[in-house]
């Protein structure tokens, strides 16, 4: 008789107790999906008095730390001692300074067979500035980045092969299926945008031609009281929107990207909600392989010169709009849920996913079959 396979034991560091900026809530959502699928201990870190000040100065000083020791300093978190052994430790970082949080865990390498540092935002042009602290990433068995253009140069710096895992979405939360709501919002814009397109949409809204929902505050750094409520609201607005503005990551921050083109989270979120994504698609083979269906993104000129014409043309073709929406939802359910990214992480770590991962994937496939009546 074959013994039952023991479930994976996974430890995930989480800063959700003190760090819930709007731009970080997608990764907190990803952690929730993993907790649903595997045997996860979510290690929710807590701050000590003075954390903000200490963390701020560590981030500033690491650039000039020729001793290369500051990258190993606890940034002001309560110490944590692991009380069990794990197959895998995951340190999930939205930005580079989040990896400092692992320094609050005493002796983690003695309790974790394998470790992964998954850093989403790390631009290749910044690597020379980070030369003093980047070697500290070698303490992890595997380094994963969410930017394809950073993989090769970071691998060269570290002298070890790094890996690319794209962003994702809780496709079940964002899906309009199985009972699609009415799409009462014409255009939805979140975060960065091209000013020309925005002005064209404002004019259409002023003329009462469309209902346009957009950010009026700099919301990315705003702290969410509850990340799940934040994601629920975002998903519920998106799945009630016809059009959704998209553009490559940090498209108008040339001083950071230096021409590097990356796939932002908006593409995964907009497709999962069944919106018609309008704007610009990243000119990347990787994007074309991830979104390999017709009209995944309908192009708009950044200056807004064709915005009104393109939207009017699409609204005159309701059947085409329905087909675009259906393909986007299906593509996200089958390709872009966080569970597929976690499967990649486990494969990189040399581990097999458990039954919970398989159950979620089966549920996604079931939802993907409910595509015959998507309202637009």
C-alpha positions in Angstrom: 0.0 0.0 0.0 1.5 3.4 -1.1 1.8 5.9 1.7 -0.1 9.1 1.2 2.0 12.0 0.1 2.7 14.5 2.8 1.4 18.0 2.1 4.0 20.7 1.5 4.9 22.8 4.4 5.4 26.4 3.2 6.3 29.5 5.2 5.4 32.8 3.7 6.6 36.1 5.1 3.9 38.8 5.1 4.0 42.5 6.0 0.2 42.8 5.8 -0.1 43.9 9.4 1.7 47.2 8.6 2.2 47.5 4.9 -1.0 47.6 2.8 -0.5 50.3 0.2 -2.9 50.0 -2.7 -0.1 48.9 -5.0 0.8 46.1 -2.6 -2.7 44.6 -2.3 -2.3 42.5 -5.4 0.6 40.6 -3.8 -1.4 40.2 -0.5 -4.1 38.7 -2.7 -1.6 36.3 -4.2 -0.6 35.2 -0.7 -4.2 34.5 0.1 -4.6 32.3 -2.9 -1.5 30.2 -1.9 -2.9 29.8 1.6 -6.1 28.4 0.1 -4.1 25.9 -2.0 -1.3 24.7 0.2 -0.3 24.0 3.8 1.0 27.5 4.5 2.1 29.2 7.7 1.6 32.9 7.0 4.2 34.6 9.1 2.6 38.0 9.8 5.5 40.3 10.9 4.9 43.1 13.4 6.8 46.3 13.9 8.7 47.6 16.8 8.6 51.3 17.9 10.7 53.3 15.4 10.3 50.9 12.5 9.4 53.6 9.9 12.5 55.7 10.8 14.9 52.8 10.9 13.5 51.2 7.7 13.8 54.6 5.9 17.4 55.1 6.8 18.4 51.5 5.9 16.9 52.0 2.5 18.9 55.2 2.0 22.2 53.9 3.4 22.3 50.5 1.6 23.3 52.3 -1.6 26.6 53.4 0.0 27.2 50.5 2.3 30.6 49.3 1.1 30.7 46.8 4.1 27.6 45.1 2.6 26.3 44.4 6.1 23.2 46.6 6.3 21.3 44.3 4.0 21.4 41.8 6.9 20.0 44.2 9.5 16.5 43.8 11.0 14.7 47.0 9.9 12.8 47.3 13.2 10.5 44.3 13.3 9.7 42.0 16.2 12.0 39.0 16.2 10.4 35.7 15.0 11.6 32.2 15.9 10.4 29.4 13.7 9.0 26.5 15.7 8.7 23.9 12.9 10.6 22.9 9.8 9.4 23.8 6.3 9.9 22.5 2.8 9.9 26.1 1.4 10.3 29.6 2.6 8.9 32.3 0.3 9.9 36.0 0.7 7.5 37.9 -1.6 8.6 41.5 -2.3 6.8 44.1 -4.1 9.9 46.3 -4.2 13.5 45.7 -3.4 13.5 46.9 0.2 10.9 44.4 1.3 13.5 41.6 1.3 14.9 43.2 4.5 12.0 41.7 6.4 13.6 38.3 6.3 16.2 39.6 8.7 13.6 39.5 11.5 13.5 35.6 11.3 16.1 34.0 13.5 17.9 31.1 11.9 15.5 30.6 9.0 18.0 28.7 6.9 18.2 26.0 9.6 14.4 25.4 9.4 13.7 25.7 5.6 15.0 23.2 3.1 14.5 25.6 0.2 14.1 29.4 0.0 12.7 31.7 -2.7 12.9 35.4 -2.9 10.3 36.6 -5.3 10.8 40.3 -6.1 8.3 41.9 -8.4 9.6 45.3 -9.2 13.4 45.6 -9.9 14.4 47.6 -13.0 17.5 46.6 -14.8 18.8 50.2 -15.0 18.9 50.4 -11.2 21.1 47.3 -10.7 24.4 49.3 -10.7 23.0 51.5 -7.9 22.3 48.4 -5.9 25.8 46.8 -6.2 26.4 46.8 -2.4 23.3 45.0 -1.3 22.4 42.8 -4.3 25.0 40.1 -3.2 22.8 39.5 -0.1 20.2 37.9 -2.4 22.6 34.9 -2.8 21.5 33.6 0.6 18.2 32.5 -1.1 18.3 29.3 -3.1 16.2 30.8 -5.9 15.7 34.5 -6.9 12.6 35.2 -8.9 11.7 38.6 -10.5 8.5 39.9 -12.1 10.3 41.8 -14.8 11.6 39.8 -17.8 14.1 42.4 -18.8 15.9 42.2 -15.4 16.4 38.4 -15.4 19.6 38.3 -17.5 21.5 41.2 -15.9 20.5 40.2 -12.4 21.7 36.6 -13.1 25.0 38.1 -14.2 25.4 40.2 -11.1 24.6 37.3 -8.7 26.4 34.6 -10.7 23.4 32.4 -10.5 20.4 31.8 -12.7 17.4 33.9 -11.8 13.9 33.2 -12.9 11.0 35.2 -14.4 7.4 34.8 -13.1 4.9 37.3 -14.4 2.2 39.0 -12.3 -1.3 37.6 -11.9 -4.7 38.1 -10.5 -7.3 36.3 -8.4 -9.3 35.4 -11.5 -12.1 34.0 -9.5 -12.6 37.3 -7.5 -12.4 39.4 -10.7 -14.4 37.1 -13.0 -17.9 38.2 -14.0 -19.0 34.6 -14.2 -21.2 32.8 -13.5 -23.7 35.6 -13.3 -22.3 38.6 -15.2 -23.5 42.0 -13.8 -24.6 44.8 -16.0 -21.7 46.9 -17.2 -23.0 50.3 -16.1 -19.5 52.0 -16.4 -18.3 52.9 -19.8 -14.6 53.5 -19.1 -12.5 52.7 -16.0 -9.0 54.0 -15.4 -6.8 53.0 -12.5 -3.4 54.5 -11.7 -1.0 55.9 -14.3 -2.5 57.1 -17.5 -1.7 59.1 -20.7 -2.9 62.6 -20.3 -4.0 62.9 -23.9 -6.3 59.9 -23.6 -7.6 61.1 -20.2 -8.5 64.5 -21.7 -10.3 62.9 -24.6 -12.4 60.8 -22.2 -13.1 63.8 -20.0 -14.6 65.6 -23.0 -16.8 62.6 -23.8 -17.9 62.5 -20.2 -18.6 66.2 -20.1 -20.7 65.8 -23.3 -22.6 63.0 -21.4 -21.6 60.5 -24.0 -19.9 58.1 -21.5 -19.7 57.4 -17.8 -16.0 57.7 -17.0 -14.5 56.5 -13.7 -10.9 57.5 -12.9 -8.6 58.3 -10.0 -8.6 61.9 -8.8 -6.0 61.3 -6.1 -2.5 59.7 -6.0 -3.8 56.4 -4.7 -0.9 54.0 -5.2 0.7 54.8 -1.8 -2.6 55.1 0.1 -3.0 52.5 2.8 -5.9 50.1 2.6 -7.6 49.4 5.9 -8.4 45.9 4.6 -6.6 44.5 1.5 -9.4 42.1 0.7 -12.1 44.8 0.8 -9.9 46.9 -1.5 -9.5 44.1 -4.0 -13.2 43.3 -3.8 -14.2 46.9 -4.6 -11.7 47.1 -7.4 -12.9 43.8 -8.9 -16.5 44.8 -8.6 -16.0 48.1 -10.4 -13.9 46.4 -13.1 -16.4 43.7 -13.9 -19.1 46.4 -14.3 -17.0 48.3 -16.8 -17.0 48.1 -20.6 -13.5 49.6 -21.3 -10.4 49.5 -19.1 -7.3 51.6 -19.8 -4.0 49.8 -19.9 -0.3 50.7 -20.7 3.1 49.1 -20.1 4.5 49.3 -16.5 5.5 52.8 -15.4 5.0 53.9 -19.0 5.5 57.6 -18.2 8.4 57.3 -15.7 11.3 57.1 -18.2 13.9 58.0 -15.5 13.2 54.7 -13.8 12.5 52.4 -16.7 15.2 53.7 -19.1 13.3 52.1 -22.0 12.7 48.8 -20.3 9.2 47.5 -21.3 7.3 45.3 -18.8 3.8 43.9 -18.4 1.9 45.6 -15.6 -0.8 44.0 -13.4 -3.5 45.9 -15.1 -3.5 43.5 -18.1 -4.3 40.5 -15.8 -6.9 42.4 -13.9 -8.6 44.0 -16.9 -8.8 40.7 -18.8 -10.1 38.7 -15.7 -12.9 41.2 -15.3 -13.9 40.8 -18.9 -13.3 44.4 -19.8 -12.2 45.5 -23.3 -8.7 46.7 -22.6 -7.9 49.8 -24.5 -4.5 51.6 -24.7 -1.2 50.1 -25.5 0.1 46.5 -25.4 3.8 46.0 -24.4 5.8 45.4 -27.6 7.1 42.1 -26.2 7.1 38.5 -27.5 6.3 37.5 -23.9 3.2 39.6 -23.8 2.1 38.2 -27.2 2.5 34.6 -25.8 0.6 35.4 -22.6 -2.3 37.2 -24.3 -2.3 35.2 -27.6 -5.9 35.9 -28.6 -7.4 38.5 -30.9 -8.1 42.0 -29.6 -6.5 41.3 -26.2 -5.7 45.0 -26.2 -7.3 47.5 -28.6 -4.8 50.2 -29.4 -5.3 53.9 -28.6 -2.8 56.6 -29.5 -1.2 58.0 -26.3 -2.0 61.6 -27.4 -5.7 60.8 -27.4 -6.2 61.7 -31.0 -8.2 58.6 -31.9 -9.8 57.8 -28.5 -13.3 59.0 -29.3 -13.3 57.4 -32.7 -12.1 54.0 -31.5 -14.5 53.8 -28.6 -17.5 54.9 -30.7 -16.5 52.3 -33.3 -16.4 49.5 -30.7 -19.7 50.5 -29.1 -21.3 50.3 -32.6 -20.2 46.6 -32.7 -21.9 44.9 -29.6 -21.2 41.4 -30.9 -17.5 42.1 -31.3 -17.4 43.6 -27.8 -19.0 40.5 -26.4 -16.5 38.3 -28.1 -13.6 40.3 -26.8 -14.9 40.2 -23.3 -15.5 36.5 -23.5 -12.0 35.8 -24.7 -10.4 38.0 -22.1 -12.3 36.3 -19.2 -11.5 32.8 -20.5 -7.8 33.7 -21.1 -7.4 35.0 -17.5 -9.2 32.0 -16.0 -7.0 29.5 -17.8 -3.7 31.4 -17.8 -3.4 34.2 -15.3 -4.8 33.2 -11.9 -2.2 33.4 -9.1 -2.4 29.6 -8.7 -0.6 29.2 -12.0 2.2 31.5 -10.8 2.5 29.6 -7.5 2.8 26.4 -9.5 5.8 28.0 -11.3 7.3 29.0 -8.0 7.0 25.4 -6.7 8.5 24.0 -9.9 11.5 26.4 -9.6 11.9 25.1 -6.0 11.7 21.5 -7.2 8.5 20.8 -5.3 5.1 19.4 -6.4 1.9 21.2 -5.7 -0.7 19.7 -3.5 -4.4 18.7 -3.9 -5.6 22.2 -3.1 -3.8 23.7 -6.1 -5.4 21.0 -8.4 -8.8 21.8 -7.0 -8.5 25.5 -7.6 -7.3 24.9 -11.2 -10.3 22.6 -11.7 -12.6 25.4 -10.5 -11.0 27.9 -12.9 -11.6 25.5 -15.8 -15.2 25.2 -14.8 -15.7 29.0 -14.7 -13.9 29.2 -18.1 -16.7 27.1 -19.5 -19.4 29.6 -18.5 -18.7 32.0 -21.3 -21.8 32.1 -23.4 -23.6 35.2 -21.9 -21.1 37.9 -20.9 -22.8 41.3 -20.8 -21.0 44.3 -22.4 
